[in-house]
Amino acid sequence: MYKWILPSLSEILAENQSSVAECSPAKAERQWRVSLAATEHLLLNTLAPASVDTTQGLILAAPAPLFSQPKLTQSLQTVTFTAKPFNPLALMPFQMPDAMPGAGYANAFVNEEIALHESVLPLLAADPLGAEQFCLVFTDKFRLVLVLATHKNGKKTFSFSFEPEVVQQAWRSLGARVMLANPEFFARLDALVEEYSPVAPDYRIMIEFSQLLLQELTEPEEIRDSLLGTGDKENNPCPMPNSQSSIPNAQSPNPDVELLQAFAHEVRTPLTTIRTMTRLLLKRRDLDASVINRLKVIDHECTEQIDRMELLFKAAELETTTSAKSSKTQLTPMSLDQVLQQSIPRWEQAAHRRNLTLNVVLPQQLPTVVSNPTMLDQVLTGLMENFTRSLPAGSHIQVQVIPAGDQLKLQLSPQFGCKDSNKAATPATPPIRKALGQLLMFQPETGTISLNIAATKHLFQAIGGKLIVRQRPHYGEVLTIFLPLEVSNKQKPVVKS
């Protein structure tokens, strides 16, 4: 039940997201700051070059304007909501680009105090929305809502959503407040919101947002504040809680993990919707062959990214457990042959897309291993995807599966350049990777974000296996996976009577 006549934005997001949880003020505020920085960069990357006569989006924010980059202030209409007891600007008419001239001293005062594309609106003192900092973004490319809420018990929650329906509900809640106070202004603002249709964003937008989000996680906050122009405590709507907050992860229990889980959830949801709609279209019999092929490509891309997000989510989930043993999934005897029949074609596709060749060597009969069938397929495919992204075009990948005592050994090794034995082999140059928080690595050459080695090893431990990574001068990075064999496949001890 809502606490007031109209729901607050945090209540709307809490109804639509089961992952929102209360946390310490310092952690929630850091999540808010990091997400705002990522949003600003996303806007800078997706908006067209600024034009004086063109408005490319709308920002609804509280309790103060959030973005100061000239490109954004020129391209975006900004409306700020405030719960201050008295604000002379709150009584002024909303400044629209097509505002009628001749409004006298009032409009002249507004023009002096704020930019043409900025306005301020009041919130009632009793409105619980006054205890929330929020940002609603409306553009042609995406819609986004971010909310930092302060609760009566002193705890705070941060949440965000790209889902069009959630953003639309947030706007309805805000719009109802505006309509009660100023019906004429609401009609004009509602028309402006409707210019940006509530469609699900391209999955690449959310992938870019995730990259920006994770980059911000590893950047010292004092540097980020200076870049965003928020270093002044008096003007900063989200001041630093203490001097140690400028150090990433200081006094904060795994904020990277929580943000990664939240983002993985946000990415999977719209992609699952897109894939469902695509598969429904594929059932139609009146489609052209070229359309069907393109839909299959969409389905494949969605499935690939959904699987990646599930792995990221699972890796983040495992980091919250006390040990790998306590976090193991349900392990059962399974046929590795069946898993490889499904996986190898995907490995070949991943290699082919990057101009690589792949050779898989299997024994005549594959033994039964003990693992988690669903997760093993996902983890192996994710590992192969990251492995192929780290190799230069023209490389060859050798995959060999052989028994090794009471385990099954699966080894991935690259081969570079010419195979002529008369020529000296050139040492392989390992790819450049940079750490992004506690779980991820970023490869600047390809723009690839993947789980780091420690997180990947933790995943293999959760499914009963073990991953070993070795760097060999002439072969590059060699990955070796060990999976336990079923008891019936192991050599039984001889019992003497």
Secondary structure, DSSP 8 states (H G I E B T S, - for coil): --SSSS--HHHHHHHH-TT---B-HHHHHHHHHHHHHHHHHHHHHHS-S--TT---EEEEEESS-----HHHHHHEEEEEEE--S--GGGGS----TT--S--THHHHHHHHHS-TTEEEEE--TT-GGGGEEEEEEEESS-EEEEEEEE-TTS-EEEEEE--HHHHHHHHHHHHHHHHHH-HHHHHHHHHHHHTS------HHHHHHHHHHHHHHHTS-HHHHHHHHT---TTT-SS--SSGGGGSTTTT-S-HHHHHHHHHHHHHHHHHHHHHHHHHHHHT-SS--HHHHHHHHHHHHHHHHHHHHHHHHHHHHHHHTSS-TTTT----EEEEHHHHHHHHHHHHHHHHHHTT-EEEEE--SS--EEEE-HHHHHHHHHHHHHHHHHTS-TT-EEEEEEEEETTEEEEEEEEE-S---TTS----------EEETTTEEEETTTTEEEE-HHHHHHHHHHTT-EEEEEEETTTEEEEEEEEEB-GGGS-------
